[in-house]
Amino acid sequence: MASKQRPTVTAEEIKSWGISTSIENAARVFGLSRTVAYDLLRRGEFPTATFKVGRRIVVPIAPILRLFGVEADEHNDDQPHELPGLRVVAP
């Protein structure tokens, strides 16, 4: 039986996710199963920082890219940034 291979995730795809992603997407990047990712998270050993927002685990994109030697795109700080589920209103 042939082994099941996960599709490769490119830097462009990762950048298209915005400023953060789910633990499942981050696990794909690192070649981890969902179960292993949550186990590492529970033990405090996930490869990058994570944040809990309500019941959701959020993983910032910039640290993922840095681990692979790719710089995140610069953002224009004069423009408000939208976060998933949150609307930012400019002052």
C-alpha positions in Angstrom: 0.0 0.0 0.0 1.3 3.4 -0.9 2.1 5.9 1.9 -0.2 8.9 2.2 1.7 12.1 1.5 0.4 15.5 2.5 0.5 18.2 -0.1 3.4 20.7 0.2 2.5 24.1 1.6 4.3 27.0 -0.2 5.3 30.3 1.4 2.9 32.1 -0.9 0.0 30.0 0.4 1.0 30.6 4.0 1.2 34.4 3.4 -2.3 34.2 1.8 -3.7 33.1 5.2 -3.2 36.6 6.6 -1.6 37.4 9.9 -2.8 34.2 11.7 -4.1 30.7 11.1 -5.6 27.7 12.8 -3.6 25.1 14.6 -4.6 22.6 11.8 -3.1 24.7 9.1 0.1 25.3 11.1 0.3 21.6 11.7 0.2 21.0 7.9 3.1 23.4 7.5 5.2 21.4 9.9 4.1 18.0 8.6 2.2 17.1 11.8 -1.1 15.4 12.2 -3.8 17.2 14.0 -3.5 14.8 17.0 0.3 15.4 17.3 -0.2 19.2 16.9 -2.7 19.3 19.8 -0.5 17.0 21.9 2.5 19.3 21.4 0.3 22.3 22.2 -0.9 20.7 25.4 2.7 20.0 26.5 3.8 23.6 25.5 6.1 22.2 22.8 4.4 23.5 19.6 7.1 24.9 17.3 5.8 28.5 17.4 3.8 30.8 19.7 0.1 30.2 19.9 -2.7 32.2 21.4 -6.1 31.2 22.7 -8.9 33.5 21.5 -12.1 32.3 23.1 -12.1 28.6 22.4 -10.0 28.9 19.3 -6.2 28.4 19.0 -4.6 31.1 16.8 -1.1 30.7 15.3 0.7 33.9 14.0 2.0 33.6 10.5 5.2 35.6 10.8 7.0 33.2 13.2 6.1 30.2 10.9 7.7 32.0 8.0 10.8 33.0 10.0 11.4 29.3 11.0 11.7 28.6 7.3 13.9 31.7 6.5 11.1 33.6 4.8 10.3 37.2 5.9 6.7 38.2 6.3 5.4 41.0 4.1 5.7 44.4 5.6 2.3 46.0 6.5 1.5 49.7 6.1 1.0 50.8 9.7 -1.2 53.7 8.5 -3.9 51.3 7.4 -6.1 49.4 9.9 -5.6 45.6 9.9 -8.5 43.2 9.9 -8.3 40.1 12.1 -10.5 37.1 11.6 -13.8 37.8 13.4 -12.7 41.3 14.5 -13.3 44.5 12.7 -10.7 47.2 13.4 -12.0 50.8 13.2 -9.4 53.5 12.5 -9.3 56.3 15.1 
